[in-house]
Each structure stands twice: as structure tokens, then as C-alpha cells.
Amino acid sequence: MKLHLRIYYHLKPYVPLRLRMALRHVHARNLRKRTAHIWPIDERSGTKPVGWLGWPGGKEFALVLTHDVDSEDGVRKCRPLAESEIRLGFRSSFNFVPEGYDTPKGLRASLEKAGFEIGVHGLKHDGKLYQSRKIFQKKAARINHYLDRWNAVGFRSPLMHHNLEWIHDLNLQYDASTFDTDPFEPQPTGVRTIFPFWKPDHNGGGYVELPYTLPQDSTLFLVFREKTINIWKEKLSWIAARGGMALLNVHPDYAAFSNSDARRYTYPASFYEEFLRHVKEKYAGQYWHALPRDVAKYIAPVDVQRPMPPVSHLATARYARMT
């Protein structure tokens, strides 16, 4: 991790949220003008991988919904967020911070019973996971403990920090800590693809990397203070036309489901519901709606050494490439 980021995450707890958000808004607004050629769309990301076989069932593109739960307030909002998806016929993954707050076992169990997936979101939400190789290895042992305890196969780093080589230390089937293009993240280097890909290790194993390809809700509605979901619609149309993976990360922490939820750094939960309705109505029959673990199972080589999870009810029962 670069020195300026280490200093920032050391000082962050002492800087008022209002000041941090104001500075981030000004910086991102200026950066947005300079990066308009690569955000929200980087044309280089639309190229299909060599040997790409398409999506199950001949679907035109994939839709993957994920949620990072950053705080106790986010935990409280998981149920209403899940209920809104159930009403519209969708399912998603919820990624929890194991040592950042209390994650009720009953909440995880009820989400899984309803067809949702549980993932691990770092260890603590403090930006210090990648400070050094030694620190990462020490924390990886704790992360693996929670992956096993929660029967989880997926991981996403807080703040989208990533080192794809170090992540091999984790016992997982997929990582989701990258993006196709997002110059507004602390570690802004994108993977320049809207497709999932296999990241092999040196022992015949590896994991699947799932980059998010739709801008995060926090970027659109908190940093840029957008009042519509037009950017989501525009990017989704572009992804669908190229047969990619539309992977969205929405934080329940920032969604306001009622007047009592509406505070300075929130946005109407209706924005997300509007997006889901848009997908359902405009792209009916065109997309493969899958949980992250299902995409990982589809992408991983058939001879991968690590055992893969069973495919959920959202995925096609059998994939041609795996028979």
C-alpha cells in the first residue's frame, strides 16, 4: 500500500465525515472531467475473452447483485433490502465485515434460507488489510476462519483494495474486489474487462475474479449526488450489447427505506428498486441472473483443485462447458 494511503487510513477516524465527504466530492468532480473517456464506460473493457463460450442457456448477458454491509446501520437494513429484491424476483449476496460489528447468525441463516448468498467483507473495515505482506498473511488466517465458519466461498476487500496474488492465501472460490473501470477508488487501477476471469496460482488451483462493472451506489449518489439512475441504465445497456457481466454493488447502509432513514449521507432506496424494475422490464428473457458463487462455478476450470460449491436454484442446472 502506498504511503499516502497508509497515512490517510491512520488519520481517517479523527477526520469528521462531513469534511471527508466534502473533500472527496471536490476531488472526484475534478477527476470526472479528466476521466470522461474511461468512466463510466471504458471501451477497452468490452472485448470478449479469448475462447469465451457465452452464458448458460444462451443468455445475452449476466446480472449479478451484491451488497457490502459496512456498519451496524447496514445490518439493520439488510432485511428490507432483501424483501425488496424478493418482491421483484431477484436474489443477491450480502458481504459482512466479521470483526467490524455483530452479524447475527439468525440474519445470515434467514437470508440463506431465502436464497441469498453470504460473503466475507474483509476482516475490519479500516483500510489496513494490505499494509504489508506480513500483515495480510496474519489477517488471512482470521478471514479463512470466518469463510469456513459462515460456509462462505466469496470475498470482497473493504474500499476495493486488492492484490490478486496475495488473495491466493484465502480459501475461497471467488474474489470481487476489483472493477472494470473506476478512477474514483483509492486504488484506481481497473482490470479493464466486463467479464469474470480465472486467476490461477502456482499449484494447479486458483480462484475466479468478479469485477464490478456498474458504478457503486456510493459513487453515484453520495459522491456525485446524482438524482437519477441514468448512469446505471446507460452502462447496463452498453454491457448487455457486449454480452458481459453486469455486476452491481449496493450498500444497505446508504439506502433510505423510510423518512427516519433519510439523513445527509443516504439516498432513496427507490433508486435501487427502480433499477431492478428497469432490468426486469427492458431485458426480460435476455439475462442470466446468478449469485456470485454460481458465476464462479461456471467460470472455474473443471479440473480445479479446490472443491466448488453446489449451484443454487438461480443457476442453470447443468452447463455445457462442464459436461
C-alpha positions as CSV (number, residue, x, y, z in Angstrom):
1,M,0.0,0.0,0.0
2,K,1.3,3.5,-0.9
3,L,2.5,5.7,1.9
4,H,-0.2,8.4,1.5
5,L,-2.9,5.8,1.8
6,R,-1.3,4.4,5.0
7,I,-1.3,7.9,6.5
8,Y,-4.9,8.6,5.4
9,Y,-6.3,5.4,6.9
10,H,-4.4,6.1,10.1
11,L,-5.9,9.6,10.4
12,K,-9.3,8.8,9.0
13,P,-11.0,8.0,12.3
14,Y,-10.2,11.5,13.5
15,V,-11.5,13.4,10.5
16,P,-15.2,14.3,10.5
17,L,-17.4,12.5,8.0
18,R,-18.7,15.8,6.6
19,L,-15.2,17.1,5.8
20,R,-14.1,13.7,4.3
21,M,-17.2,13.6,2.0
22,A,-16.8,17.3,1.0
23,L,-13.1,16.8,0.0
24,R,-14.0,13.6,-1.8
25,H,-16.8,15.3,-3.7
26,V,-14.5,18.1,-4.9
27,H,-11.7,15.7,-5.9
28,A,-14.0,13.4,-7.7
29,R,-15.8,16.2,-9.6
30,N,-12.5,17.4,-11.0
31,L,-11.3,13.9,-11.7
32,R,-14.5,13.1,-13.5
33,K,-13.8,15.7,-16.2
34,R,-10.3,14.3,-16.8
35,T,-11.5,10.7,-17.0
36,A,-14.7,11.0,-19.0
37,H,-13.1,8.8,-21.7
38,I,-12.9,5.8,-19.3
39,W,-15.8,6.3,-16.9
40,P,-18.4,5.1,-16.6
41,I,-17.5,3.3,-19.8
42,D,-14.1,2.2,-20.9
43,E,-14.5,0.8,-24.4
44,R,-11.4,-1.4,-23.9
45,S,-13.3,-3.4,-21.3
46,G,-15.9,-4.7,-23.7
47,T,-13.7,-7.2,-25.6
48,K,-14.7,-10.8,-25.1
49,P,-12.0,-13.1,-23.6
50,V,-10.3,-15.5,-25.9
51,G,-12.3,-18.7,-26.1
52,W,-15.4,-17.2,-24.5
53,L,-18.3,-19.7,-24.6
54,G,-21.1,-17.4,-23.7
55,W,-23.6,-17.6,-20.8
56,P,-25.7,-20.5,-19.7
57,G,-28.9,-21.0,-21.6
58,G,-27.7,-18.8,-24.4
59,K,-28.5,-15.7,-22.4
60,E,-27.1,-12.4,-23.8
61,F,-25.5,-11.2,-20.6
62,A,-25.2,-11.9,-16.8
63,L,-26.7,-10.0,-13.9
64,V,-25.1,-10.3,-10.5
65,L,-26.3,-8.3,-7.5
66,T,-24.1,-7.8,-4.4
67,H,-24.2,-5.8,-1.2
68,D,-21.4,-4.7,1.1
69,V,-22.6,-4.1,4.6
70,D,-20.2,-1.6,6.1
71,S,-21.8,-0.9,9.5
72,E,-24.4,-1.8,12.1
73,D,-26.8,0.5,10.4
74,G,-26.3,-1.5,7.2
75,V,-27.0,-4.7,9.2
76,R,-30.4,-3.2,10.3
77,K,-31.3,-2.5,6.7
78,C,-30.5,-5.9,5.2
79,R,-33.9,-7.3,5.7
80,P,-35.8,-4.5,4.0
81,L,-33.3,-4.6,1.1
82,A,-33.7,-8.4,0.7
83,E,-37.5,-8.0,0.9
84,S,-37.5,-5.5,-1.9
85,E,-35.5,-7.9,-4.1
86,I,-37.8,-10.9,-3.2
87,R,-40.8,-8.8,-4.3
88,L,-39.3,-8.2,-7.7
89,G,-37.9,-11.8,-8.2
90,F,-34.2,-11.2,-7.5
91,R,-31.6,-12.6,-5.2
92,S,-28.1,-11.3,-4.2
93,S,-25.1,-11.7,-2.0
94,F,-24.6,-9.9,1.3
95,N,-21.0,-9.4,2.4
96,F,-20.4,-8.8,6.1
97,V,-17.4,-7.5,8.0
98,P,-16.6,-10.3,10.5
99,E,-14.9,-8.1,13.2
100,G,-16.4,-4.8,12.4
101,Y,-19.8,-5.2,14.1
102,D,-22.1,-8.0,15.3
103,T,-23.6,-10.1,12.4
104,P,-26.5,-12.0,13.9
105,K,-26.4,-15.7,13.0
106,G,-30.1,-15.6,12.6
107,L,-29.9,-12.9,10.0
108,R,-27.4,-14.9,7.9
109,A,-29.5,-18.0,8.3
110,S,-32.7,-16.3,7.2
111,L,-31.0,-14.8,4.2
112,E,-29.5,-18.1,3.1
113,K,-32.9,-19.8,3.6
114,A,-34.5,-17.3,1.3
115,G,-31.9,-18.0,-1.5
116,F,-29.4,-15.3,-0.8
117,E,-25.6,-15.8,-0.5
118,I,-23.3,-14.8,2.4
119,G,-19.8,-13.5,1.7
120,V,-17.0,-12.1,3.8
121,H,-16.1,-8.4,3.5
122,G,-12.5,-8.1,4.7
123,L,-11.8,-8.5,8.5
124,K,-12.2,-4.9,9.7
125,H,-13.4,-2.0,7.6
126,D,-10.3,0.1,8.3
127,G,-8.3,0.1,5.1
128,K,-5.4,-1.6,6.7
129,L,-5.7,-5.2,5.3
130,Y,-3.0,-4.7,2.6
131,Q,-0.5,-2.6,4.6
132,S,2.2,-5.3,4.2
133,R,2.5,-8.9,3.1
134,K,3.1,-10.0,6.7
135,I,0.0,-8.2,8.0
136,F,-2.1,-9.7,5.2
137,Q,-0.9,-13.2,5.9
138,K,-1.8,-12.8,9.6
139,K,-5.2,-11.5,8.8
140,A,-5.8,-14.0,6.1
141,A,-5.8,-16.8,8.8
142,R,-8.7,-14.9,10.5
143,I,-10.5,-14.3,7.3
144,N,-10.3,-18.0,6.4
145,H,-11.7,-18.8,9.9
146,Y,-14.9,-16.8,9.0
147,L,-15.1,-18.2,5.5
148,D,-15.2,-21.6,7.0
149,R,-17.5,-20.7,9.9
150,W,-20.0,-19.0,7.6
151,N,-19.7,-21.6,4.9
152,A,-18.9,-18.8,2.5
153,V,-17.0,-19.1,-0.7
154,G,-16.7,-15.4,-1.7
155,F,-14.7,-12.4,-0.5
156,R,-14.5,-8.7,-1.2
157,S,-12.0,-6.3,0.4
158,P,-13.2,-3.1,2.0
159,L,-12.6,0.0,-0.1
160,M,-11.9,-2.2,-3.1
161,H,-8.3,-2.6,-2.1
162,H,-6.8,-5.7,-3.8
163,N,-3.7,-7.7,-4.5
164,L,-4.7,-10.6,-6.7
165,E,-1.6,-12.6,-5.8
166,W,-2.0,-12.2,-2.1
167,I,-5.6,-13.2,-2.3
168,H,-4.5,-16.8,-3.1
169,D,-3.9,-17.0,0.7
170,L,-7.6,-17.1,1.2
171,N,-9.7,-20.3,1.0
172,L,-12.3,-19.0,-1.4
173,Q,-13.8,-19.7,-4.8
174,Y,-14.1,-16.1,-5.9
175,D,-12.9,-12.6,-5.1
176,A,-14.9,-9.5,-6.0
177,S,-12.5,-6.7,-5.0
178,T,-11.9,-5.2,-8.5
179,F,-13.7,-3.3,-11.2
180,D,-13.5,-2.8,-14.9
181,T,-13.0,1.0,-14.5
182,D,-13.4,3.3,-11.5
183,P,-10.9,6.1,-11.3
184,F,-12.5,7.4,-8.1
185,E,-11.4,4.4,-5.9
186,P,-8.4,4.7,-3.6
187,Q,-6.7,2.0,-5.7
188,P,-7.9,3.2,-9.1
189,T,-6.4,0.6,-11.4
190,G,-9.1,-1.3,-13.1
191,V,-8.9,-4.8,-14.7
192,R,-10.4,-3.5,-18.0
193,T,-12.9,-6.2,-18.5
194,I,-16.6,-6.7,-18.0
195,F,-16.1,-10.4,-17.9
196,P,-15.2,-12.7,-15.0
197,F,-11.8,-14.4,-15.2
198,W,-9.8,-17.2,-13.7
199,K,-6.8,-16.2,-11.5
200,P,-4.5,-19.3,-11.3
201,D,-2.0,-20.0,-8.6
202,H,1.2,-22.0,-8.9
203,N,-0.2,-25.2,-7.5
204,G,-2.9,-26.0,-10.0
205,G,-5.6,-24.1,-8.2
206,G,-6.8,-20.5,-8.2
207,Y,-10.0,-18.5,-7.9
208,V,-12.4,-16.6,-10.1
209,E,-12.3,-12.8,-10.1
210,L,-15.6,-11.0,-10.4
211,P,-15.1,-7.3,-11.1
212,Y,-18.0,-4.9,-10.5
213,T,-19.0,-3.3,-13.8
214,L,-21.8,-0.9,-12.8
215,P,-20.8,2.1,-10.7
216,Q,-21.3,1.7,-7.0
217,D,-24.3,3.4,-5.4
218,S,-22.0,5.4,-3.1
219,T,-20.1,6.9,-6.0
220,L,-23.2,7.9,-7.9
221,F,-25.5,9.1,-5.1
222,L,-23.1,10.2,-2.3
223,V,-20.0,11.4,-4.1
224,F,-21.6,12.8,-7.3
225,R,-25.0,13.4,-5.8
226,E,-26.8,12.1,-8.8
227,K,-30.6,12.4,-8.7
228,T,-31.4,9.7,-11.3
229,I,-30.3,6.2,-12.2
230,N,-29.5,7.2,-15.8
231,I,-25.8,6.2,-15.5
232,W,-26.8,2.8,-14.3
233,K,-29.1,2.4,-17.3
234,E,-26.5,3.7,-19.7
235,K,-23.8,1.4,-18.5
236,L,-26.2,-1.6,-18.4
237,S,-27.2,-1.1,-22.0
238,W,-23.5,-1.0,-23.0
239,I,-22.7,-4.2,-21.1
240,A,-25.7,-6.0,-22.4
241,A,-24.8,-5.1,-26.0
242,R,-21.4,-6.7,-25.5
243,G,-22.5,-9.8,-23.7
244,G,-20.7,-9.0,-20.5
245,M,-21.4,-9.3,-16.7
246,A,-23.4,-6.5,-15.1
247,L,-22.3,-6.7,-11.5
248,L,-23.6,-4.1,-9.1
249,N,-22.6,-3.3,-5.6
250,V,-25.2,-1.6,-3.4
251,H,-24.7,-0.7,0.3
252,P,-27.7,-1.1,2.5
253,D,-26.0,1.4,4.8
254,Y,-26.7,4.3,2.5
255,A,-30.2,3.4,1.3
256,A,-33.1,5.2,3.0
257,F,-36.2,3.0,3.3
258,S,-38.2,5.4,5.3
259,N,-38.2,9.1,6.4
260,S,-36.3,8.1,9.6
261,D,-33.5,6.6,7.5
262,A,-33.1,9.7,5.4
263,R,-30.0,11.5,6.6
264,R,-27.3,13.6,5.0
265,Y,-25.4,10.6,3.5
266,T,-28.2,8.4,2.2
267,Y,-30.2,8.2,-1.0
268,P,-33.8,6.9,-1.6
269,A,-34.0,3.1,-1.7
270,S,-36.4,3.6,-4.5
271,F,-33.5,4.3,-6.8
272,Y,-32.4,0.6,-6.5
273,E,-35.9,-0.7,-6.9
274,E,-36.3,1.4,-10.0
275,F,-33.1,-0.2,-11.4
276,L,-34.4,-3.7,-10.7
277,R,-37.7,-2.9,-12.4
278,H,-35.9,-1.5,-15.3
279,V,-33.8,-4.7,-15.7
280,K,-36.9,-6.9,-15.4
281,E,-39.0,-4.9,-17.9
282,K,-36.5,-3.9,-20.5
283,Y,-34.3,-7.1,-20.6
284,A,-36.9,-9.8,-19.8
285,G,-35.5,-13.2,-21.0
286,Q,-32.2,-11.8,-22.0
287,Y,-30.1,-12.1,-18.9
288,W,-28.7,-14.9,-16.7
289,H,-29.5,-13.8,-13.1
290,A,-27.0,-15.6,-10.9
291,L,-25.4,-15.4,-7.5
292,P,-21.6,-14.7,-7.5
293,R,-20.9,-18.3,-6.4
294,D,-22.8,-19.6,-9.5
295,V,-20.7,-17.4,-11.8
296,A,-17.6,-18.7,-10.1
297,K,-18.7,-22.3,-10.7
298,Y,-19.4,-21.6,-14.3
299,I,-16.0,-19.9,-14.9
300,A,-13.7,-22.2,-12.9
301,P,-11.8,-24.9,-14.9
302,V,-13.3,-28.3,-14.5
303,D,-10.1,-29.7,-13.0
304,V,-9.7,-27.0,-10.3
305,Q,-8.3,-28.5,-7.2
306,R,-10.4,-26.6,-4.7
307,P,-13.9,-28.0,-4.3
308,M,-16.6,-25.8,-5.9
309,P,-19.9,-25.1,-4.2
310,P,-23.2,-26.5,-5.4
311,V,-25.1,-24.4,-7.9
312,S,-28.0,-22.5,-6.5
313,H,-31.6,-22.5,-7.8
314,L,-30.8,-19.3,-9.7
315,A,-28.3,-21.0,-12.0
316,T,-28.8,-23.3,-14.9
317,A,-28.8,-26.9,-13.7
318,R,-26.0,-28.1,-16.0
319,Y,-23.6,-26.1,-18.0
320,A,-22.5,-27.3,-21.4
321,R,-18.9,-26.4,-20.7
322,M,-18.8,-28.6,-17.6
323,T,-20.3,-31.8,-19.1
